[in-house]
C-alpha cells in the first residue's frame, strides 16, 4: 500500500512539474532615465496589427524609483514585436498632448528610435525566438 501511495505521489508531482513548464520567453525591459518618480510607467508589447492602435497583446506598468523602472513581459511566443513605453505622470492611462500636437509625457520604444514624427513599427521591431531578451529603453 505504501508503495502504491508513493507511486501516485511521484506521478502527481511529475505532472505538476510538467504543467508549470515555461510556455514562452520572458522579455525584461529597463528604463533608467525617467525624469521624475511622479506617476507610473506603462508599457505594451505590440504586433504589427496592434502598434499605435490601442493596447498591445500584453500590457504592464510599474512605479518609478529613483528615475528607474523594470518591466517584464512573460510567456511571449516567437514572432515579430515592438515595445512602446510611456511615463504616465498624471496616471490617466493615456498620452497627453500639447496644443501643437507634441507629447507632454516622455515615451520610448524598443529600437530607441529618436527621430521626429510618430513612432514607427519598422524602427522598433525585434524578433522573438527561443531565448529570453532584455531591452534598455530610453525616453
N, C-alpha and C positions, 0 to 999 in steps of 0.2 A: 504494500500500500504506500509506504514511504517513497519507494522508487517511482511509482506512478505519479504521485503528487509532485515529486521533484522534476519529473519529466515534463508535466504540464506547466510547471512554473518556468522551466527553461524555455519551452516553446513560446509561452506567452510573452516572456521578457524579450525573446528574439524578435517576435512580431512587433512589439512596441518600438524596438530599436530601428527596425526597417521602416516603420511608419513615420519615424521622425527624421529620416534621411533628408538631406538638403535637396530641394527640387529646382533650384536655380542659383544664380550667382548673386553676390552681395556687392553693391556699389556704395563706397564711403565717399562723402563729399565734405571738404573742409573749406571754410571761408574765414580768412583772418584779417580782413580789412573793413569790417563793419564800422561805420562812423560813430555809432553810439550804442549803448546797451538798451535803449528805449525800444519798445515794441518786440517784434519777433522776426525771424527769417522763415519764409515759406519757400519750398522747392517742389518742382514737379518733374517727373520723368515722362518724356514725350516720344511718340512715334511721329512719322511724317504726317499722319492723319490728325493728330491732336495738337501739334505745335501751333501756338498763337491762336488757338480756337477754344480755349477754356481749360478745364482741369486736365491733368495728364493721366496716364494709366496708373501711376502711383503718385501720391502727394504726401508731403511730410512737412513738419515745421519744428522749430527749435527756439528756445530762448537764447539770448545773447549774453555771453560772459566775457568781459574784457575785450570786446570787439571781435570775438571769435565764436564760430558756430561749427558744430559737427552734425551731419545728417546722414541717414542710412536708407537705402532702398534695398529690399530683400526679395529673394526668390524671383529674380529677373531672368526671363528666358532669353536664349540667344536671339539677336536681331540688331536692328539699327535704331539708335535712340539719340535724344538730346536732353540735357538738363537745363531748366531755367530756374533761377533763384531770385528772390526779391526781399528787400528789407521793408517789411510792413510796419512802419513806425507807429501809425495810429491804430493798428490791429483791426482794420476794416475788411481784411481779406481781399483786397484788390489794389491795383496800381493807381496812384493818384497822379494827376497831370496838372501842369501849369496852364495858364490861358493860351500860351503859344503851342501847346501840344507836347512839350518836353516833360519827361517824367519828373515828379517831385521826389520820388523814393529811389534809392540805389537798386540796381539789379545787375545780374551777371548770368553767364551761361557756360556750359561746357564748351571748350574751344577758346574761351576768353577773347572772343572777337570784340574789339573795342571800336569798331567803325561806326560812323554816324548812320542814322536811319533805324528802321525797325529790326529786331533780331531776325536772323536768317537760319533756317534748319541746316542748310549745307555747311555753314561755318561752325555750327555747334555739334554736328552729328559725330557719333562714335559707334564702333561695333562691339557688341557683347558676344563673347564666345563661351569658353568653358572656365575661364579664370576670373576670380574676383577683381574688381577695379577700384582705384582711388582717383579722385579728382580734387584739385585745388582750383576753386573758382574765385575770381577777383571781381569786386564791384567797381 
